Amino acid sequence: MSDQLHLVLHPVQAARARDFESFVSDVVAPAVQAQRPDLDQRWRVMRSAETANGVVTFAFLLEGGSLTDDWELDVILPAHYGEQEAERLIGEWAETFAPLTPWAEAAVSAGQKSNQVVWTLESVTEAGAIGALREGSSVVGTSRVIPRSSPAGRLSR
């Protein structure tokens, strides 16, 4: 495993944050565990503690590996659910996203004085790791995981 830590941020409509979390816990986590058990304990999902302009920011922390070879949902989900079901699931998940440009502009604008962008994050699970979900913890929250063929497609996007 490399010393790299990939940080993937996903702006999500606040009203759809639970749907986003459910996708990660009910769809992504089981697929990763079954298809890529070597990655199972190497990712974590966090969410912004506060909503800003109707958007919750989810952050995926992905330890090591390649974004395209290891963390690609376009590979992991079809292997687990089949092509059609994976496409349907990812399509529903993509509907939870907030538009990227207004979110990014708001983040940059908020950081103008200090020349930095700061989010306070909290674990989406009680134990702070997706793996804990399979042991009975609560719901997961996140950042973006999307298929490489769509604007929404890797555990990174």
LINFENTA-V127925 format. One record per residue. N is the residue number from 1. PHI is phi in radians with two decimals (NA if undefined). PSI is psi in whole degrees, 0 to 359 (NA if undefined). NEAR is the number of other C-alpha atoms within 12 Angstrom. Layout:
n:N phi:PHI psi:PSI near:NEAR
n:N phi:PHI psi:PSI near:NEAR
This chain:
n:1 phi:NA psi:141 near:13
n:2 phi:-1.46 psi:171 near:11
n:3 phi:-1.51 psi:4 near:11
n:4 phi:-1.31 psi:145 near:14
n:5 phi:-2.19 psi:117 near:20
n:6 phi:-1.56 psi:133 near:30
n:7 phi:-1.99 psi:119 near:27
n:8 phi:-2.10 psi:123 near:31
n:9 phi:-1.83 psi:136 near:36
n:10 phi:-2.22 psi:117 near:44
n:11 phi:-1.39 psi:129 near:43
n:12 phi:-2.23 psi:139 near:39
n:13 phi:-1.02 psi:129 near:31
n:14 phi:-0.97 psi:321 near:27
n:15 phi:-1.18 psi:344 near:19
n:16 phi:-1.95 psi:8 near:27
n:17 phi:-1.01 psi:319 near:37
n:18 phi:-1.13 psi:323 near:26
n:19 phi:-1.12 psi:319 near:27
n:20 phi:-1.08 psi:314 near:44
n:21 phi:-1.09 psi:319 near:42
n:22 phi:-1.10 psi:320 near:27
n:23 phi:-1.04 psi:314 near:36
n:24 phi:-1.14 psi:314 near:46
n:25 phi:-1.33 psi:322 near:33
n:26 phi:-1.63 psi:337 near:26
n:27 phi:-1.96 psi:304 near:34
n:28 phi:-1.23 psi:310 near:50
n:29 phi:-0.99 psi:312 near:40
n:30 phi:-1.13 psi:325 near:27
n:31 phi:-1.18 psi:318 near:33
n:32 phi:-1.11 psi:315 near:36
n:33 phi:-1.05 psi:318 near:27
n:34 phi:-1.38 psi:318 near:19
n:35 phi:-1.59 psi:329 near:23
n:36 phi:-2.39 psi:64 near:26
n:37 phi:-1.03 psi:337 near:17
n:38 phi:-1.17 psi:340 near:18
n:39 phi:-1.70 psi:350 near:32
n:40 phi:-0.91 psi:318 near:26
n:41 phi:-1.77 psi:16 near:23
n:42 phi:-1.96 psi:18 near:32
n:43 phi:-2.44 psi:152 near:40
n:44 phi:-2.52 psi:147 near:43
n:45 phi:-2.13 psi:132 near:47
n:46 phi:-2.19 psi:164 near:40
n:47 phi:-2.44 psi:154 near:39
n:48 phi:-1.10 psi:142 near:30
n:49 phi:-1.22 psi:335 near:21
n:50 phi:-2.22 psi:156 near:19
n:51 phi:-1.58 psi:138 near:22
n:52 phi:-2.20 psi:122 near:23
n:53 phi:0.93 psi:40 near:21
n:54 phi:1.30 psi:17 near:22
n:55 phi:-2.21 psi:137 near:30
n:56 phi:-1.87 psi:133 near:41
n:57 phi:-1.68 psi:125 near:45
n:58 phi:-1.84 psi:143 near:46
n:59 phi:-2.19 psi:125 near:40
n:60 phi:-1.69 psi:129 near:42
n:61 phi:-1.90 psi:112 near:36
n:62 phi:-1.99 psi:116 near:38
n:63 phi:-1.51 psi:117 near:27
n:64 phi:1.16 psi:190 near:22
n:65 phi:1.26 psi:181 near:24
n:66 phi:-1.85 psi:137 near:20
n:67 phi:-1.07 psi:324 near:30
n:68 phi:-1.53 psi:328 near:23
n:69 phi:-1.60 psi:329 near:19
n:70 phi:-1.93 psi:321 near:31
n:71 phi:-1.81 psi:16 near:40
n:72 phi:-1.45 psi:115 near:34
n:73 phi:-1.18 psi:334 near:42
n:74 phi:-1.11 psi:344 near:40
n:75 phi:-1.77 psi:312 near:32
n:76 phi:-1.14 psi:312 near:37
n:77 phi:-1.20 psi:314 near:39
n:78 phi:-1.08 psi:326 near:25
n:79 phi:-1.11 psi:329 near:23
n:80 phi:-1.62 psi:319 near:25
n:81 phi:-1.89 psi:351 near:24
n:82 phi:1.57 psi:155 near:16
n:83 phi:-1.01 psi:308 near:18
n:84 phi:-1.13 psi:314 near:15
n:85 phi:-1.15 psi:320 near:17
n:86 phi:-1.07 psi:318 near:27
n:87 phi:-1.09 psi:317 near:28
n:88 phi:-1.10 psi:313 near:20
n:89 phi:-1.08 psi:316 near:32
n:90 phi:-1.16 psi:323 near:39
n:91 phi:-1.07 psi:316 near:24
n:92 phi:-1.12 psi:320 near:20
n:93 phi:-1.14 psi:319 near:38
n:94 phi:-1.08 psi:334 near:33
n:95 phi:-1.19 psi:346 near:24
n:96 phi:-1.46 psi:344 near:38
n:97 phi:-1.20 psi:145 near:39
n:98 phi:-1.62 psi:154 near:31
n:99 phi:-1.01 psi:135 near:23
n:100 phi:-1.20 psi:314 near:23
n:101 phi:-1.07 psi:309 near:14
n:102 phi:-1.08 psi:324 near:18
n:103 phi:-1.11 psi:313 near:26
n:104 phi:-1.13 psi:318 near:21
n:105 phi:-1.11 psi:320 near:16
n:106 phi:-1.14 psi:320 near:21
n:107 phi:-1.13 psi:315 near:26
n:108 phi:-1.14 psi:317 near:18
n:109 phi:-1.06 psi:318 near:17
n:110 phi:-1.14 psi:336 near:18
n:111 phi:-1.74 psi:7 near:15
n:112 phi:-1.01 psi:313 near:13
n:113 phi:-1.12 psi:317 near:11
n:114 phi:-1.64 psi:353 near:11
n:115 phi:1.03 psi:38 near:11
n:116 phi:-2.74 psi:155 near:12
n:117 phi:-1.94 psi:127 near:17
n:118 phi:-2.24 psi:132 near:19
n:119 phi:-2.19 psi:140 near:22
n:120 phi:-1.64 psi:124 near:17
n:121 phi:-1.94 psi:152 near:26
n:122 phi:-2.27 psi:152 near:25
n:123 phi:-1.08 psi:146 near:31
n:124 phi:-1.50 psi:343 near:37
n:125 phi:-2.08 psi:161 near:29
n:126 phi:-1.04 psi:319 near:22
n:127 phi:-1.52 psi:353 near:21
n:128 phi:1.40 psi:11 near:28
n:129 phi:-2.47 psi:146 near:33
n:130 phi:-1.06 psi:322 near:43
n:131 phi:-0.95 psi:330 near:34
n:132 phi:-1.17 psi:336 near:27
n:133 phi:-1.05 psi:321 near:32
n:134 phi:-1.24 psi:349 near:26
n:135 phi:-1.81 psi:15 near:15
n:136 phi:1.70 psi:13 near:15
n:137 phi:-1.32 psi:182 near:18
n:138 phi:-1.45 psi:193 near:24
n:139 phi:-1.18 psi:154 near:33
n:140 phi:-1.73 psi:149 near:41
n:141 phi:-2.18 psi:170 near:48
n:142 phi:-2.84 psi:194 near:54
n:143 phi:-2.03 psi:211 near:47
n:144 phi:-1.84 psi:133 near:49
n:145 phi:-2.24 psi:120 near:54
n:146 phi:-2.57 psi:155 near:43
n:147 phi:-1.22 psi:146 near:35
n:148 phi:-1.16 psi:337 near:26
n:149 phi:-1.41 psi:345 near:17
n:150 phi:-2.03 psi:166 near:19
n:151 phi:-1.23 psi:356 near:24
n:152 phi:-2.14 psi:65 near:35
n:153 phi:-2.42 psi:10 near:35
n:154 phi:-2.17 psi:164 near:37
n:155 phi:-1.07 psi:347 near:50
n:156 phi:-1.99 psi:165 near:39
n:157 phi:-1.94 psi:NA near:34
